[in-house]
Amino acid sequence: MIVEDTTTRGTSLLEAVEVVRAFGAEVVFASVIVDRGTTCTQLCSDAGVHYAPLLTATDLGFEPGT
């Protein structure tokens, strides 16, 4: 499992997934406390990783990407 505090695009989360995989581990789940963007779900899906943020920007009353 990979967990970060926030993400906007999801690229650093996917970089962490690749580093963990390089050590031979299988990443099956990723999460962030606040997902401020809209692309991380698709990036994780494309990488074969289940993704579920605790909160999104919309949950907090903000437009995605802010």
N, C-alpha and C positions, 0 to 999 in steps of 0.2 A: 504494500500500500504506500502510495506517495501522497503527502499532504503539504499544501502551501497555505500561506495566509490569504493572499489575493492573487487574482489573475485578470488580465484584460484580454490578451490574445491566446494565451495557453502555451506559448512557445517554450517558456522556461520549465513549465510542468512536463512537457514532452521531452525536453533535454534531460531532465532528471530520470524519466522513464528509460531513456536510451542508456544512460550511465549505469543504472541498476541492471538493465539487461546485459550490458557489457560484462558485468561481473557474474553472469550466469543465472541471475534470479529472474523469476517470472513475476511481472507486475500485473495484478488482476484488478486493482481498484485504485482510483485517484480521486482526490477531493481537495477543495479549497474552502476557506471560511466564507469569502465573498468573491463571486464571479462577476466582475464588472463588465465583461464583454459578452459576445455571443458565439465565439468560434471554438472555444475549448471543448464543448460537447462533441462536435464533429471531428476535431483533431484526435481526441481520445478514441472515439469510435473507429476511425480509420486506422489507429494504431492497435486496435484490439483490446483496449483498456476500458473497463466500466468506469464511468465518471458521474459523480453526483456532488454538486456544491451544497454547502449548508445554506447559503443565501445568495441571491442574485441582486444586481443593481436595481432591478424592477421591484424586488421584495422590499428594498429600502427606500423606494420612491424616487429613484434616479433613472435617467435614460441610460441604456447600455453604452459602455465605452467612456463613461465619465468617471 
